[in-house]
Amino acid sequence: MNALEILGQLINVTLVFSTALIFTGLGGLFSERSGVINIGLEGLMVSGAFAAAVITDYAIQAGYEESAPWIGLVGAAIYGVLFALLHAVSTITFKADQTIVGVVINILAAGIAIYLTKSLYEGSGQTTTLTHVFNKWEIPYLSDIPFFGEAFFKAYPTTYVVILLVIISYIVLYKTHFGLRLRAVGEYPSSADTVGISVTKYRYIGVLLSGALAGLGGATITLTTTSNFAHNTISGQGFIAIAAVIFGKWNPLGVAGAAIFFGFAQAIRNFAQLFDWSQQIPTEFFYMLPYVLTLVVLVGAVGRSSAPGSLGEPYDPAKR
């Protein structure tokens, strides 16, 4: 295998790892653009990964083998919305501390997922290995192009979906009335309320979108990489997605770029062992690399990223 082939495969694997982070990062983006901090992205990803594994498994048993992964993907989004609804009710309606609620969501989602896994699979700590998951799609003709075909045009369908979603998210946020109103309630909620924009409505939409998208992020890991759900399926990737939102400056294109950067850090560990020099470096170093980079990026982003003006602040119409 020559250097060009290795580079092409490295880019391809980077996209695989980045896809889940982009889904989840976009979810965090919509929530925080509306003014609600969502520390619970990790829990929402866990929920999506669990729901995708279980729903896909049951769909396969019911005889829907070919469409089972898509059914699992949709089910994961819906399950993520249910947990996001809990977050929204707590923080928007009852004005609970958004950071604390996010932490609770992380703990609750993981606990429920592990409990239900053990209940449904006879005490096992993981679901059964799925026999039908997503396979990579090869784009006709384009996948035959040397280097570029291997790098970009042999990917899972979820990768193509998330690329389209990044473009749609940018258009929605910056080119539509909905996006303008969503950003308005995150920046100047009192002014938005004054002109008749419902702060509560748009913040609910933002948080629920975060649940659906983070659920898709977790499902992507289950349906493309692991083929089952276990307690360590997500392993902190929800927190990396939060870093991607900050590093990407709350912009869909920036979030995608940051997620690809973190995805590259995860892909490196798969390829480093192909080189002789890597034998002198402990394997643990490559596994901790994405998390170390997350910390470095967050430290470097302090003071450089401008968050939405009212991020984390419950809106009280009486104090308008």
N, C-alpha and C positions, 0 to 999 in steps of 0.2 A: 504494500500500500504506500503510494507516494505522498508527499506533503500536501499536494493539492486535494487529493481524495480525503485525507484526514481533515483538512480544513473544511471541506464541503460537509462531511459528516458532523463535524463540530458545530457548524452553523445550524444544521438540521436538528441536532439534539438540543441546542440552545432554544430553538423555537418550541420544541416539545415542552421543556421546562418553563418557558416564558408564558405559554398560553394560559395556564391556570393563574399565574400572577397578574396577567393583563385583565382577565375576567374579574378577578377579585379587586384589583386596583381601580378599575372603572366603577365597581360597586361602591368602594370607599369614596371615590371622587364625587359621585352623585349625592351621597349622603352629606359629605362635608361641604359641598357647594351649596347645599340647602341650609347649612349652619349647624348640622348635628355631627359631632365627633363619633366615629364608629370604631372603637377599639375592639369590638366583637367580631371583626372579620375572620379571625382565626376560628372562632366557634361556628360561624356561618359556613366556613369552608369544611369543617369537620361534619356539620350537618349534611351538606351537599354530598360529600364523599360517602357517608353512611347511606343516605337515601338512594343514591345512584346504585350502590352495590346491591342493596336489598331489593329495590324495585326492578332492577334489571334481572336479578336472579329469579324473582317470581314471574316476570314476563317470559323468561326462557322456559320455565317450568310449565307455563300456560300455553306454550306453543308458538310464541311470537319471537323466535330466535333472531331473525334478521333485523327486526325493528326494535328489539329489546334495548340496545344501548340508547337509542333516541328516546324511548319511553323513560328510561332511567334518567336521562339528562333533563327532561321536562319535569319529572317528579322531583329531582334534586332542587330545581329552581323554585318549585312550589313549597317544598319543605323549608328552604332557606327563607322564603317570604314569611312563613309562620313565625320563625324565630325573630326575624326583623320586625314583625308586628309587635312582638313583646317589647322589643327595644323602643319602638316608636311610641307605644302607649305609655311606657314608663317615662321617657324623656320629654316627649312633646305634650302629651295630655297632662301627666302628673308632675312634669318638670323635675324629675329626679336627676341627680348628677350623671352626666352622660358618660364620663369615664368609668365610674363605678358600675353603671348598668352594662357597659361593654365588657368589663371583667366578669361580671356575673353571667353574661351570655356565653362567654368562653368556657367557663366552668360547667354551666348547665348543659350546654350543647354536647360537650365531650362526655359528661356523665351519663346523659340520656342515651347517647349513641352506644357507649360501651355496655350499658345495662341492657338495651334492646338487642344488641348483638349476642350477648350471652343468653338472653331469653329465647331468641329465635333460632340459635344454632347450638343448642344443647350444651351450653356452658363454655363454648369456644370463645376465645378472645378475638376472633376474626371471622368474617363471613367466608363462605365457600369461594373458591376461585371461579370466576366467571368464564364460561365456555365461549361466550360471544361478547366481544368488546369492539371498539372502533379499530378498523384497519387503516393504514395509510392510503390516501388517494394519490394516484399518480396522474398529473395533468397531461393529457395527450400531447405529444410532440414536445411540449416545454420540458417535460421530465427527462427527455433524451438529450438535452443540451449538456455538454460536458461541464462539470463543476456546478453550474447554476441549477441544473435539473436536480441533482442530488441534494443541494443545499436548500432550495426554496420550493420545489414543485413536487416533492414526495413527502407529504405531510398529512397529519390526521385531519379529519373534517372540522374538528373543533378549532384548529389553528386558522383555517380559512374563515370560519365563522367569526372568530375574535378579531381578525384583521378588518373584516367588514364592519364589525361592531365599533371599533375604534373610530373609523371614518364617520359612521352614523352618529356616534356620541359627540364628535366634534361639531358636526353640522347642527345637531339638536341643541347643544349648549350655546353656540355662538351665532346661529343663523335662524333661529326660530323664536317665536314669542314665548313658548314654554321655557326654553333655555334662559331667556332674559329674565323671566319671572323667578325661575329657580335660583339663579345667581343673585337676584335682587333680595330674596328673603334670607340669603346667606350673608349678604353684605350689609343691607340696610332694611331690616325687617319692619321697623316702624314706618319708614317711608313707603315701603311696599304696601303695608296695611292701609296707609292713608289714601292710596289711590285705588283701593279695592281689591288688592291681591291677597288671597287667603294664605297667611303664613303657615298655619296649621296644615292645610291641604298640601301645599308644595313640600313641606318638610316630611310629611307622611310619605309622599311619592318618592322623595329622595331616599329615605331610609328603606322603604320596601324594595326599591330598585337595587339597593345595595345587597339586600338579602337574596334576591333572585340571581344577581350576577356572581356574588360570592359562592352561592350554592352551585352555580355552573362551574366555577373555578375548582371547587372540591370534587365535583363529579368528573371533571376532566382528568384529574389525577387517577381516580379509580378506573375510568373507562379507557385510558390510554397507557398508563404506566404500571400500575400495581395489579389490576384485575381483581382486587378485593379490597375490603376495608378492615383496618386494624387500628389500634389506639395510636400508632405512630405514623399513620398514613400521611397526615398533613405536616407534622413536625415543625411547627413555627412558620410555615409559609404565609399564613395570614398576617403575621407581623411584618414579614418582608414586603407584603403587598402594601401595608400601611406606609412603610418607608418609601415605596415606589410612588405613592400619592404625593408625599412631601417632596421627594427628590424631583418628581415630575411637575412640581409647581401647580398642582390641581388643574392640569390641562391634559386632555385625553392623549394627545400625541406625546407629551412629556412623560405621562404615566407609562405608556407603551414602551418608550425608549428606556426608562428606568427599569421596567420589568425585564426587558431583554438583557440589560446589563446584569441583573441579578441571575437571570436564567443562564447566562454565559458562565457565571461563577459556579453554578451547579453543574453545568456540563463539563467544566474543566476536570472535575474529579473523575469523570468517566474516561477521559482521554489521557490524563497525566501519566497513568501507569504504562502507557505504550512507549514511554521514553525511559532510557536508562537512568537519566539523572533523577527521575522521580523515586527510584528505589532507595535513595538516601534520605527521603523525606517521609516522616510517619504518615500513614494513611489518614489518621485523625485530622491532620492539618487540612487536607482537601475537603473533608466533610464539614469542618467548621468555617471554611472560607466564605460561603455565602452570608453567614451570620456576622462574621467579623466585618465584612464589607458593608453590611447593613448598618452596623454601629458607626463605622467611619463616615458613611454617607450622611447619616443623621446628624452627626457632629458637624460635618462640613456644611450642612444645609441650614444650620441654626443661624438666623439673622439674614439669610440670603433668600429664603422663600417667604412669600407674602401670602398668608392664609386668608380665607374669607373673613371679612371684618367682624362678623358676629358668630364665628365658629365657637361652639361650646357654650353659648349663652342662651338659656331658655328665654322665649319671648313672652312677655307679659303685657297684654294690650292696655292694662290699667296704668302702666308706666310709660306709655307712648308719649 
